[in-house]
C-alpha cells in the first residue's frame, strides 16, 4: 500500500471514491430487498430503509472523524496503534474471515438466482467459476484501477432505473396505506434487514488512506462524497421498494421473492419480448463489482498478515478458497441461515469494532499522530 501511496497518481479522486462507495453495496440483495423487508415491516418497509439510511450515515461520519484523528491509517493500523499487536491481529483475522464469508454468501445467492431464472440445467460450478475468474483477473489490479472500472460501468444504473420506471404504467399507490400499520417494532426489525442491504460502505475503513491527501485539501470533501454516494443508494432502494409495493399487492408480494424481475417479465415491446432478459445481465455487472470490492478487501487484509505491499498474489488463493467452499450443497433453508449469520456478524465489523476504535482515538489523545 505504501508503494502505491508514494505515487501521486495512486490516490483515489473524489469521483472514483463516489462510484466505489456506490458499487460496493449494490449487488445481489437489491432484487430480493422488497420481499425481505416486507416479511418484517409489511408495506412500511420504505420507512425501514430511511431509518437504516440514517444509521449508516451516522456510522460514516464516525468513520471519517476517526480517520481525521488518525491521518494516513486504515482500521488495522488504528487497531494496532491503540490496542496492541495481539488484538490487532485478532481484528485483522476477523475482518479477513468476514470479507471472505461475504464473498461466499454473495456467490451462493447469485448462483441460486441464476439457476432458478436463467440456467436451470447449467452446473453451478460453471456459474461460480465464471464470476470468480473475471473478478480475480480484475482485482489483481490496484484499487485505483478497480475504481476506474466502477466509474466506467456506472451507466448500468441509468438502464436499471429506466427499465424499472416501466412498472409505473400499472401501480396502485393505495397499497402503501395505511402508513405505519406495521408498528414501530416491526419497522425497526425491517430497518435491521435494510442495514444488511447497505453492507459495502465499510470499504471506507480500508481504502481511506488512499484519499487522505485529497481530504486534507478540503476538510469536508470526503464527507460530502461518501454522503452523496449513500444518498444515491438510499434513493435507489426507496425507488425499487416503493415501485414493488405499488405494483404488487401485499398478498402477491409474499409469493414473489424477486419482485423487480417479475415486474419486468410482465412487460413486452415491439422490439424486445422479454425485458427481464436485458435487465439481468446489467444486474450481473452490479453483482460483479460488489463481489470485486469484497475480494479486494479480503486479499488486501491477507497481504497485511505477511507485511506484503502487494495484494495481487493473494487474490487467486482467495478465489480458489471461495470457489471450493461454494460447492457445499445449497437449499433455501441453508441460504437463509447463511444470510442471517452474515447479518449478525456484520454488525460487529461495521459498528462495534469501528466505534470502539473511535472511542479509543478520543480517549487516548497521546497516541494520536
C-alpha positions in Angstrom: 0.0 0.0 0.0 2.8 2.4 0.8 4.3 1.9 -2.6 1.0 2.9 -4.2 0.6 5.9 -2.0 4.0 7.2 -2.7 2.9 7.7 -6.3 0.8 10.9 -6.6 -1.3 9.2 -9.3 -2.3 6.5 -6.9 -4.7 8.5 -4.9 -8.4 8.0 -5.4 -10.1 11.0 -6.8 -13.4 12.1 -5.3 -15.3 10.9 -8.4 -13.6 7.4 -8.1 -14.4 7.3 -4.4 -18.1 8.2 -5.2 -18.6 5.3 -7.5 -16.6 2.9 -5.4 -18.9 3.7 -2.5 -22.0 3.2 -4.8 -21.0 0.0 -6.5 -19.9 -2.0 -3.4 -23.2 -2.1 -1.5 -25.4 -2.6 -4.6 -25.3 -6.2 -5.6 -27.2 -9.4 -5.0 -29.6 -8.2 -2.4 -31.3 -5.4 -4.4 -33.6 -7.9 -6.3 -34.9 -9.5 -3.1 -34.9 -6.4 -1.0 -38.6 -5.6 -1.2 -39.6 -9.2 -0.4 -37.1 -9.4 2.5 -38.3 -6.2 4.2 -41.9 -7.0 3.5 -41.7 -10.0 5.8 -40.7 -7.8 8.7 -42.3 -4.4 8.1 -45.1 -5.1 5.6 -45.6 -2.2 3.2 -43.9 0.2 5.7 -40.6 -1.2 4.5 -39.8 2.1 2.8 -39.7 3.7 6.3 -37.3 1.0 7.4 -35.0 1.9 4.6 -34.9 5.6 5.6 -34.2 4.7 9.3 -31.4 2.3 8.1 -30.0 5.0 5.9 -29.8 7.4 8.8 -28.0 4.8 10.9 -25.4 4.1 8.1 -24.9 7.8 7.6 -24.0 8.2 11.3 -21.5 5.4 11.0 -19.9 7.0 8.0 -19.5 10.2 10.0 -17.9 8.3 12.9 -15.5 6.6 10.4 -14.4 9.9 8.9 -13.9 11.6 12.3 -11.9 8.6 13.5 -9.6 8.9 10.4 -9.4 12.6 11.0 -7.8 11.8 14.4 -5.5 9.2 12.8 -4.4 10.5 9.5 -3.0 8.2 6.9 -4.1 5.0 8.7 -6.6 2.3 8.0 -8.6 0.4 10.6 -5.9 -2.2 11.0 -3.2 0.4 11.7 -5.5 2.1 14.2 -6.2 -1.1 16.0 -2.5 -1.8 16.3 -1.9 1.7 17.5 -4.4 1.7 20.3 -5.0 -2.0 21.2 -1.6 -3.6 20.6 -0.3 -6.2 18.2 -2.2 -9.2 19.5 -5.7 -7.7 19.5 -4.9 -6.0 16.2 -4.0 -9.5 14.8 -7.4 -10.8 16.0 -9.2 -7.9 14.4 -7.4 -8.5 11.1 -8.3 -12.2 11.3 -11.9 -11.3 11.9 -12.2 -8.9 9.0 -10.5 -11.4 6.7 -13.0 -14.1 7.6 -15.9 -11.6 7.3 -14.9 -10.4 3.9 -14.3 -13.9 2.6 -17.6 -15.1 4.1 -19.4 -12.2 2.5 -18.0 -13.3 -0.9 -19.2 -16.8 -0.3 -22.7 -15.7 0.6 -22.9 -13.4 -2.4 -21.7 -16.2 -4.7 -24.3 -18.6 -3.3 -27.1 -16.1 -3.7 -26.1 -15.1 -7.2 -25.8 -18.7 -8.4 -29.1 -19.6 -6.8 -30.9 -16.8 -8.6 -29.2 -17.6 -12.0 -30.0 -21.3 -11.6 -33.7 -20.5 -10.9 -34.2 -17.8 -13.5 -31.9 -18.4 -16.5 -29.7 -21.6 -16.3 -31.7 -24.4 -14.6 -29.6 -27.2 -16.1 -26.2 -25.4 -16.1 -23.8 -26.8 -13.5 -23.4 -24.5 -10.5 -19.6 -24.8 -10.9 -19.7 -23.2 -14.3 -21.6 -20.1 -13.0 -19.4 -19.9 -9.9 -16.2 -20.2 -11.9 -17.3 -17.6 -14.5 -17.9 -14.9 -11.9 -14.8 -15.7 -9.8 -12.5 -15.9 -12.9 -13.4 -12.5 -14.2 -13.3 -10.9 -10.7 -9.9 -12.4 -9.9 -8.5 -11.1 -13.1 -9.7 -7.6 -12.4 -9.0 -7.5 -8.6 -5.3 -8.2 -9.2 -5.0 -4.6 -10.2 -4.7 -1.7 -7.8 -7.7 -0.1 -6.0 -7.3 2.9 -8.3 -7.8 0.7 -11.4 -10.7 -1.1 -9.8 -12.4 2.3 -9.0 -11.9 3.4 -12.7 -13.6 0.3 -13.8 -16.5 1.1 -11.5 -16.8 4.6 -13.0 -16.9 3.0 -16.5 -19.7 0.6 -15.6 -21.9 3.1 -13.7 -24.0 3.6 -16.8 -25.9 0.4 -15.8 -27.7 2.3 -13.1 -29.3 4.5 -15.7 -30.7 1.5 -17.6 -31.7 -0.1 -14.3 -33.8 2.9 -13.4 -35.3 3.3 -16.9 -36.4 -0.3 -17.0 -37.9 -0.2 -13.5 -39.8 3.0 -14.4 -41.9 1.0 -16.9 -43.7 -0.5 -13.9 -45.4 2.8 -13.3 -47.9 2.1 -16.1 -49.7 -0.2 -13.6 -49.1 0.9 -10.0 -51.6 1.5 -7.1 -50.3 3.9 -4.5 -53.1 2.9 -2.2 -51.2 -0.3 -1.5 -48.9 1.8 0.7 -51.8 2.8 3.0 -52.2 3.0 5.9 -48.8 4.3 6.7 -47.4 2.9 10.0 -49.6 -0.1 10.1 -46.7 -2.5 10.8 -45.9 -0.8 14.1 -42.7 0.6 15.4 -41.2 -2.8 16.5 -41.7 -4.3 13.0 -40.4 -1.2 11.2 -37.3 -1.3 13.3 -36.9 -5.0 12.5 -37.2 -4.1 8.9 -34.5 -1.4 9.4 -32.1 -4.2 10.5 -32.8 -6.1 7.3 -32.3 -2.8 5.4 -29.0 -2.2 7.0 -27.7 -5.5 5.7 -28.6 -4.3 2.2 -26.3 -1.3 2.7 -23.3 -3.5 3.5 -20.3 -2.4 1.5 -19.9 1.1 2.9 -17.3 -0.4 5.3 -14.8 -0.4 2.4 -14.1 3.1 3.6 -12.3 1.5 6.6 -9.7 0.1 4.3 -9.3 2.5 1.4 -9.4 5.8 3.3 -5.6 6.3 3.3 -5.7 6.4 -0.5 -7.9 9.5 -0.3 -6.3 11.1 2.8 -4.4 13.9 1.0 -7.4 14.8 -1.1 -9.4 15.1 2.1 -6.8 17.3 3.7 -7.2 20.0 1.0 -10.9 20.4 1.7 -11.9 19.1 5.1 -15.4 18.2 4.2 -14.9 17.0 0.7 -14.7 13.3 1.5 -17.7 13.5 3.8 -19.7 15.1 1.0 -18.6 12.5 -1.4 -19.5 9.4 0.7 -22.7 11.1 1.8 -23.7 11.7 -1.8 -23.0 8.1 -2.7 -25.0 6.9 0.3 -27.9 9.2 -0.6 -28.0 7.7 -4.1 -28.2 4.2 -2.7 -31.0 5.2 -0.3 -32.9 6.8 -3.1 -32.4 3.8 -5.4 -33.5 1.3 -2.7 -36.6 3.5 -1.9 -37.4 3.6 -5.6 -37.2 -0.1 -6.0 -39.1 -0.9 -2.8 -41.9 1.6 -3.4 -42.3 0.5 -7.0 -42.6 -3.1 -5.9 -45.0 -2.3 -3.2 -47.3 -0.3 -5.5 -47.1 -2.8 -8.4 -47.9 -5.9 -6.4 -50.5 -6.2 -3.7 -49.1 -7.2 -0.2 -50.5 -10.7 -0.6 -48.9 -11.1 -4.1 -45.6 -9.9 -2.8 -45.4 -12.7 -0.3 -45.3 -15.1 -3.2 -42.7 -13.2 -5.2 -39.2 -13.4 -3.9 -37.7 -11.3 -6.8 -40.4 -8.7 -7.4 -38.3 -6.4 -9.6 -37.6 -9.1 -12.2 -41.2 -10.4 -12.1 -42.4 -6.8 -12.9 -40.2 -6.6 -15.9 -41.2 -10.0 -17.1 -44.8 -8.7 -17.4 -43.8 -6.1 -20.0 -43.1 -6.5 -23.7 -42.4 -4.2 -26.5 -42.4 -4.5 -30.3 -38.6 -4.7 -30.2 -37.9 -6.6 -27.0 -40.1 -9.5 -25.9 -38.5 -10.2 -22.5 -37.2 -7.0 -20.9 -36.1 -9.0 -17.9 -33.5 -10.8 -20.1 -31.9 -7.5 -20.8 -32.1 -6.4 -17.2 -30.4 -9.4 -15.7 -27.1 -9.0 -17.5 -26.9 -5.4 -16.3 -27.7 -6.6 -12.7 -24.9 -9.2 -13.1 -22.4 -6.3 -13.6 -23.6 -4.8 -10.3 -23.1 -8.1 -8.6 -19.6 -8.5 -10.1 -18.4 -5.0 -9.0 -19.7 -5.7 -5.5 -18.0 -9.1 -5.4 -14.8 -7.5 -6.7 -14.8 -5.0 -3.8 -15.0 -7.7 -1.1 -12.5 -9.9 -2.9 -10.1 -6.9 -2.9 -10.8 -6.3 0.8 -10.1 -10.0 1.7 -6.9 -10.1 -0.4 -5.6 -6.7 1.0 -6.3 -8.0 4.5 -4.4 -11.3 3.9 -1.5 -9.3 2.5 -1.3 -7.3 5.8 -0.7 -10.6 7.7 2.5 -11.1 5.7 3.6 -7.5 5.7 3.3 -7.6 2.0 2.8 -4.4 0.0 1.2 -6.2 -3.0 -2.2 -7.8 -2.6 -2.4 -9.3 -6.1 -0.6 -12.5 -5.3 -3.2 -13.4 -2.7 -6.2 -12.8 -5.0 -6.1 -16.2 -6.8 -5.6 -18.0 -3.5 -8.8 -16.5 -2.0 -10.6 -17.0 -5.3 -9.8 -20.8 -5.1 -10.9 -20.9 -1.5 -14.2 -19.2 -2.3 -14.8 -21.5 -5.3 -14.2 -24.7 -3.2 -16.4 -23.5 -0.4 -19.2 -22.7 -2.8 -19.5 -26.4 -3.7 -21.5 -27.1 -0.5 -25.0 -28.4 -1.2 -27.4 -25.5 -1.2 -31.1 -25.2 -0.4 -33.4 -22.4 0.6 -33.0 -23.2 4.3 -29.2 -23.1 4.1 -29.3 -19.8 2.1 -31.5 -18.2 4.8 -29.1 -19.4 7.6 -26.1 -18.1 5.7 -27.7 -14.7 5.2 -28.8 -14.5 8.8 -25.3 -15.3 10.1 -23.9 -12.6 7.8 -26.4 -10.1 9.1 -25.4 -10.7 12.8 -21.7 -10.9 12.2 -21.6 -7.8 10.0 -22.9 -5.6 12.9 -19.6 -6.4 14.7 -17.4 -5.3 11.9 -19.3 -2.3 10.6 -20.4 -1.0 14.0 -18.9 -2.5 17.2 -15.2 -2.5 16.2 -15.1 0.9 14.5 -16.9 2.5 17.3 -14.5 1.0 19.9 -11.5 2.3 17.9 -13.2 5.7 17.5 -13.7 5.9 21.3 -10.1 4.8 21.8 -9.0 7.6 19.5 -10.8 10.2 21.6 -9.8 8.8 25.0 -6.0 8.2 24.3 -5.1 11.6 22.8 -1.4 11.0 23.5 -1.3 8.2 20.9 -2.6 10.2 18.0 -0.4 11.4 15.1 
